[in-house]
Amino acid sequence: MKKINLFITGLGNVGSELLSLIHNNDHDKKTNIKVLGISNSKNMCFDPNGIDLSNWKNLLICGKKNNREEFFKKIINYKIKNCVFVDNTASETISNEYINYLNKGVSVVTCNKIASSSILENYNKLKNISKINNVSFLYETNVGSSLPVIETLNNLILSGDKVISIKAILSGSLNYIFNNFKNENTFHNVIDKAKKLGLTEPNPKTDLSGIDVARKLLIISRESGFQSEINAIKIKSFLPQNKYLDTNSYNNFYNYIKENNNHFNKKLLSARRNNTRLKHIAELFSNGKGLISLKEVEKSDEFYNVNDEDNIILIYTKNNKSPILIKGPGAGGKVTAKGVLNDIIKV
């Protein structure tokens, strides 16, 4: 039996679902997974024999105050094999810790997109350090949740194929929002529902601004063999540009959307008039540059019938006449948690 020792940071939507999957033994039965340490933004707790996952919430409440340096040192001082640090946050601070773990022979699994979409130098450094220290740096869930997008791209490159272009719907949350935006003056309500369902980032502004999709497309570009920076990805925003867009408060952003209902109503009415559907599409071109935009797609388009929180990725390559199609759920805590667990099993 293979043994994996986990240290998990981030116990919100994805993190709590991940612990539930591990507790219910919802994985390869040839793998013995032990969670030795957990932490959220406030507290942390450890148990060298494995944390009781039926009672982790109470154990965490009674644990020590979270200290990132102490959390790291605790893992290193255990001096055990097959250690994996799992990051379920969207924190830049936590993503900056990866290099420390990889340098100490601890694998990193993350759904946090910040490290892989940071400056190219940092991205390459993390990849190289993981190779040098013979540990894993896995982030399949950065794109498409549990869909094998990055794995497919890696296999294509390894086989000697070349990615020519990619066309995709990379935001399950935005696809859900536009699929359910069917009546005038309801755009803000649909966004709020998507947030409550756990389909969006903590502040949906990250989704609607296009930043989240831009990060995903940049990662796809890099995994396709392009040495790209974020400025290679152009975002054609569908949001009205005014001073209220700069807010970081969800309540303020919700009010901003509500106050601009007419702007979104026009897009809905145009699609209805043209018998099309609104789809948020990401495109990668042969030069490694990308474009993200809201488009009206016709019934004949392959993206027309993509359901709610699904993603779809069409990969056009040199050696394949038809595009490689990957399609399935691309948003939600449970779906992402399953993707994180798959990466843990890969380690």
C-alpha positions in Angstrom: 0.0 0.0 0.0 1.3 3.4 -1.0 1.3 6.0 1.8 0.8 9.7 1.3 1.1 12.3 4.1 -0.9 15.5 3.5 -0.6 19.0 5.0 -3.5 21.0 3.8 -4.0 24.8 3.8 -7.4 26.3 2.8 -10.5 24.6 4.2 -13.3 26.5 2.5 -15.5 25.2 -0.2 -12.8 23.1 -2.0 -10.8 22.2 1.1 -13.7 20.9 3.1 -14.9 18.8 0.1 -11.4 17.4 -0.2 -11.4 16.3 3.5 -14.8 14.7 3.0 -13.6 12.7 -0.1 -10.5 11.5 1.9 -12.6 10.6 5.0 -15.1 8.6 2.8 -12.1 6.8 1.2 -13.3 8.0 -2.2 -10.0 7.2 -3.9 -7.7 4.5 -5.1 -7.9 1.8 -2.5 -4.2 1.0 -3.0 -3.3 4.3 -1.5 -3.3 5.1 2.2 -3.8 8.9 2.6 -3.2 10.5 6.0 -3.8 14.1 6.8 -1.2 15.1 9.3 -1.8 18.9 9.3 -4.5 21.4 8.4 -4.8 25.1 8.5 -7.1 28.0 7.5 -6.6 31.7 7.8 -7.0 31.6 11.6 -5.9 28.3 13.1 -3.8 25.2 12.4 -3.6 21.8 14.0 -1.4 18.7 13.6 -1.5 15.0 14.5 1.5 12.7 13.5 -0.9 9.7 13.6 -3.4 11.4 11.3 -6.1 13.9 12.0 -9.6 12.5 12.8 -11.4 13.8 9.7 -14.8 13.1 11.3 -14.0 15.9 13.8 -11.6 18.2 12.0 -13.7 21.3 12.4 -13.6 21.1 16.2 -9.9 20.1 16.3 -9.1 23.2 14.2 -11.1 25.5 16.4 -9.1 24.2 19.4 -5.8 24.3 17.5 -3.0 26.9 17.6 -3.1 30.3 15.9 -2.0 29.9 12.3 1.6 30.8 11.7 2.9 30.1 8.2 6.6 29.8 9.2 5.7 27.4 12.0 3.4 25.4 9.7 6.3 24.9 7.3 8.8 24.0 10.0 6.4 21.5 11.5 6.2 19.6 8.2 10.0 19.6 7.6 10.6 18.5 11.2 8.4 15.4 10.8 11.1 14.0 8.5 8.8 11.6 6.8 8.6 10.5 3.2 5.9 11.1 0.6 4.8 14.5 2.0 2.5 16.7 0.0 1.6 20.3 0.7 -1.9 21.0 -0.6 -3.0 24.6 -1.3 -6.8 25.1 -1.7 -6.6 28.9 -1.3 -6.6 31.8 -3.8 -3.8 33.4 -1.8 -0.7 34.9 -3.4 1.1 34.7 0.0 0.5 30.9 0.2 1.6 30.5 -3.5 4.9 32.2 -2.6 5.6 29.3 -0.2 5.7 26.6 -2.8 9.4 27.1 -3.6 10.3 26.4 0.1 8.4 23.1 0.1 9.8 21.9 -3.2 13.4 22.8 -2.1 12.9 20.5 1.0 11.6 17.6 -1.1 7.9 18.1 -0.4 5.5 17.8 -3.3 3.0 20.6 -4.0 -0.6 20.1 -5.2 -2.7 23.2 -5.8 -5.9 24.6 -7.3 -4.5 28.1 -6.7 -3.8 29.6 -10.2 -1.5 32.5 -9.0 1.9 30.7 -9.0 1.4 29.1 -12.5 0.2 32.4 -13.9 2.8 34.5 -12.2 5.8 35.9 -14.1 7.4 33.4 -16.4 10.7 33.3 -14.5 8.8 32.2 -11.3 6.8 29.6 -13.2 9.9 28.1 -14.8 11.8 28.1 -11.5 9.1 26.1 -9.8 9.0 23.5 -12.6 12.8 23.2 -12.6 13.2 22.9 -8.8 10.5 20.2 -8.7 12.5 18.2 -11.3 15.9 18.8 -9.5 14.4 17.6 -6.2 12.5 14.7 -7.8 9.1 15.9 -6.4 5.8 16.8 -8.0 4.4 20.3 -8.6 0.8 19.5 -9.9 -1.9 22.0 -10.7 -4.3 20.2 -13.1 -7.3 22.0 -11.4 -5.9 25.4 -12.4 -7.8 24.8 -15.7 -11.1 22.9 -16.0 -11.3 21.7 -12.4 -11.1 17.9 -12.7 -10.9 17.8 -16.5 -7.5 16.5 -17.9 -6.6 19.6 -19.8 -3.0 20.2 -18.7 -2.3 16.4 -18.8 -3.5 16.2 -22.4 -1.4 19.2 -23.4 1.7 17.7 -21.7 1.2 14.4 -23.4 0.8 16.1 -26.8 4.1 17.9 -26.4 5.9 14.8 -25.1 4.6 12.9 -28.2 6.2 15.5 -30.5 3.0 17.1 -31.6 2.6 20.9 -31.7 -0.4 23.0 -30.5 -1.6 25.3 -33.3 -4.5 27.0 -31.6 -7.1 26.5 -28.8 -10.7 27.7 -28.5 -12.4 27.2 -25.2 -15.0 28.1 -22.6 -12.8 28.1 -19.5 -15.2 29.6 -16.9 -17.9 27.3 -15.7 -19.2 30.2 -13.5 -19.5 32.6 -16.4 -21.1 29.9 -18.6 -23.7 29.3 -15.8 -24.3 33.0 -15.4 -24.9 33.7 -19.1 -27.0 30.5 -19.6 -29.3 31.6 -16.8 -29.5 35.2 -17.7 -32.8 34.9 -19.5 -34.8 37.9 -18.3 -34.1 41.6 -18.2 -32.9 43.3 -15.0 -31.8 39.9 -13.5 -28.1 39.8 -14.2 -27.2 40.7 -10.6 -29.5 38.1 -9.2 -27.9 35.4 -11.4 -24.4 36.4 -10.3 -25.5 36.2 -6.6 -27.0 32.7 -7.1 -23.8 31.5 -8.8 -21.8 32.8 -5.8 -24.1 31.1 -3.3 -23.8 27.8 -5.3 -20.0 28.1 -4.9 -19.4 28.4 -8.7 -17.6 31.7 -8.6 -14.5 33.0 -6.9 -15.2 34.5 -3.4 -15.6 37.9 -5.2 -17.3 37.2 -8.6 -15.6 40.3 -9.9 -12.5 38.1 -10.5 -14.6 36.0 -12.8 -16.5 38.7 -14.6 -13.5 40.9 -15.1 -11.9 38.2 -17.1 -8.8 38.0 -14.9 -9.5 34.4 -13.8 -9.9 33.2 -17.4 -6.8 35.1 -18.5 -4.8 33.2 -15.9 -6.2 29.9 -17.1 -5.4 30.8 -20.8 -1.9 31.9 -19.8 -1.3 28.5 -18.1 -2.7 26.7 -21.2 -0.3 28.8 -23.4 2.7 27.8 -21.2 1.7 24.1 -21.1 1.4 24.3 -24.9 5.1 25.2 -25.1 4.8 29.0 -25.4 7.0 31.2 -23.1 4.2 33.7 -22.5 3.6 36.5 -20.0 0.2 37.7 -18.9 0.4 40.7 -21.2 0.1 38.3 -24.1 -3.5 37.7 -23.1 -5.9 40.5 -24.2 -9.2 40.8 -22.2 -12.0 42.4 -24.2 -14.2 43.3 -21.2 -18.0 43.1 -21.4 -18.3 45.2 -18.2 -19.1 49.0 -18.4 -16.0 50.9 -17.4 -16.5 53.4 -14.6 -14.9 54.3 -11.2 -17.2 51.8 -9.3 -15.5 48.9 -11.0 -12.4 49.3 -8.9 -14.2 48.1 -5.7 -12.9 45.0 -3.9 -16.1 44.7 -1.9 -18.6 42.1 -3.1 -21.6 44.2 -1.9 -20.3 47.2 -3.8 -19.6 45.1 -6.9 -23.2 43.7 -6.7 -24.6 47.2 -6.5 -22.4 48.2 -9.4 -23.8 45.4 -11.6 -27.4 46.2 -10.5 -27.0 49.9 -11.3 -25.8 48.9 -14.8 -28.7 46.6 -15.6 -29.4 48.4 -18.9 -25.9 47.7 -20.2 -26.4 43.9 -19.7 -30.1 44.0 -20.9 -28.8 45.3 -24.3 -26.5 42.3 -24.7 -29.4 39.9 -23.7 -31.8 41.6 -26.2 -29.3 41.5 -29.0 -28.7 37.8 -28.6 -32.4 37.2 -28.4 -33.0 39.2 -31.5 -30.3 37.4 -33.4 -31.3 34.0 -32.1 -27.9 33.4 -30.6 -26.5 32.7 -27.1 -23.9 34.7 -25.1 -20.7 32.8 -24.5 -17.5 33.9 -22.8 -14.8 32.5 -25.1 -11.0 32.2 -24.7 -8.8 31.8 -27.8 -5.1 31.0 -28.1 -3.4 31.7 -31.4 -0.4 30.2 -33.1 1.9 32.9 -31.8 1.1 32.2 -28.2 -1.1 35.2 -27.8 -4.6 35.0 -26.5 -8.0 36.8 -26.6 -10.9 36.7 -24.1 -14.2 38.1 -25.1 -18.0 37.7 -24.8 -19.5 36.6 -28.1 -22.9 35.8 -29.6 -22.7 32.2 -31.0 -25.2 30.7 -33.4 -26.9 27.3 -33.2 -24.3 25.7 -35.5 -21.5 26.7 -33.2 -20.0 23.8 -31.0 -20.3 26.1 -28.0 -24.0 26.9 -28.4 -25.3 24.0 -26.2 -22.6 23.9 -23.6 -24.5 23.4 -20.3 -24.4 25.6 -17.2 -21.1 25.2 -15.4 -19.4 23.0 -18.0 -16.1 23.8 -19.7 -15.2 22.9 -23.3 -11.7 23.0 -24.8 -11.0 22.5 -28.5 -7.2 21.8 -29.1 -6.0 22.1 -32.7 -2.7 20.5 -33.3 -0.2 19.8 -36.2 -0.7 16.1 -36.2 -4.5 15.9 -35.9 -6.9 16.9 -38.6 -9.8 17.3 -36.2 -9.6 19.2 -32.9 -9.2 17.3 -29.7 -12.3 18.0 -27.6 -12.4 18.0 -23.8 -15.7 18.8 -22.2 -17.3 18.5 -18.7 -18.0 20.2 -15.4 -15.5 23.1 -14.8 -16.8 24.8 -11.6 -17.9 23.9 -8.1 -16.1 22.9 -4.9 -16.8 19.2 -5.1 -15.6 18.9 -8.8 -12.4 20.9 -8.0 -11.8 18.8 -4.9 -11.9 15.6 -7.0 -9.4 17.1 -9.3 -7.1 18.0 -6.4 -7.5 14.4 -5.1 -6.6 13.1 -8.5 -3.3 15.1 -8.4 -2.6 13.8 -4.9 -2.9 10.2 -6.2 -0.6 11.1 -9.1 2.1 12.0 -6.6 
